Amino acid sequence: MIDFRYHLVSIIAVFLALALGLVVGASALRGPLVDQLKDNSNRLKNSNEVLRKEKDAAAQVRDYGSQVTDAVAAQVVAGRLKDQSVVFVEAPGADDQMRAQTADMVQKAGARISGYVTLQSKYLDPNQLATLNELTDQLKPAGLTFPADATSYDRTASELASVLVTKQASRNGQEDPAAGQVLSGFKEAGFLTFSGQPATRATLAIVIAPAAASNAKNADAQNKALGALPIALYTYGGGTVAVGDPDSATQGGMIKALRDSDDADGHVSTVDTADVPAGRLAAVLALAAAKQGKAGDYGIGSKVDGPLPTPVPTPTPTTTKTKK
């Protein structure tokens, strides 16, 4: 008879054999496995080093290009916006540095900056839409009419554009008390702020998009509300360019929304690289083309017509007196 002790010894022997097999197998595989892991690690380190050097080289080339553009920009844009004035309108979340640097390029082109208008986040708050609509009606200048199918934001955009820009040279640079009242009314209600003298009505406009594309559920509605302003500025002025960075030309971005808009197509120019000197140069050239009635989309994003307007607008001739 086979007793319990025999079964117990057999089971112990089986487990000992399995343990011995695992130990022997692990010892045999340990060397090749470790060597393979070390080899893979070394390859990854070398690959990362190559990528880092390529990234550093690309950054150096980019910086070099920006430095060259900055150095020659004043000569390239000189005279292209002579006898023009420009108003800047910033969307909520726009980059102040982009505004300042673009304004510097605009001044180098010979234009006068009438002022800066910055929309506040309250402007896009759906809970404030009724208040915004009521204020638009209260401040509406005499003689201004709205299309029957205009939305609330279309109406407000038209009202603001009518006091910020003009197609009439005789009204350019003249302080308009009625325009000042409109801007002050929206400012006091917290929908915008302004500096300079935007009520003197500029001939051209630059609208600066939010610095980042929106991923909010109501991103489309927000971009449609913001897009109404450059369209209205085109209607009342001599030309409008909307600028932003590459992110603004992606899904949820204001520049992309304008490029997808039938109302903006052929009327409002866009530039999606205004975060670098080359893009700001493109913005000035686009503005010069806009005053000649030409609109396009420039930069590196989708639906662009190219890096710059083609042909590049020529500078306004400078009259010189000859000595007798």
Secondary structure, 3 states (H helix, E strand, C coil): CCCHHHHHHHHHHHHHHHHHHHHHHHHHHHHHHHHHHHHHHHHHHHHHHHHHHHHHHHHHHHHHHHHHHHHHHHHHHCCCCCCCEEEEEECCCECHHHHHHHHHHHHHCCCEEEEEEEECHHHHCHHHHHHHHHHHHHHCCCCCCCCCCCCHHHHHHHHHHHHHECCCHHHCCCCCHHHHHHHHHHHHCCCEEEEECHHHCECEEEEECECCCCCCCCHHHHHHHHHHHHHHHHHHCCCEEEECCHHHHCCCCHHHHHHCCCCCCCCCEEECCCCCHHHHHHHHHHHHHHCCCCCCEECCCCCCCECCCCCCCCCCCCCCCCCC
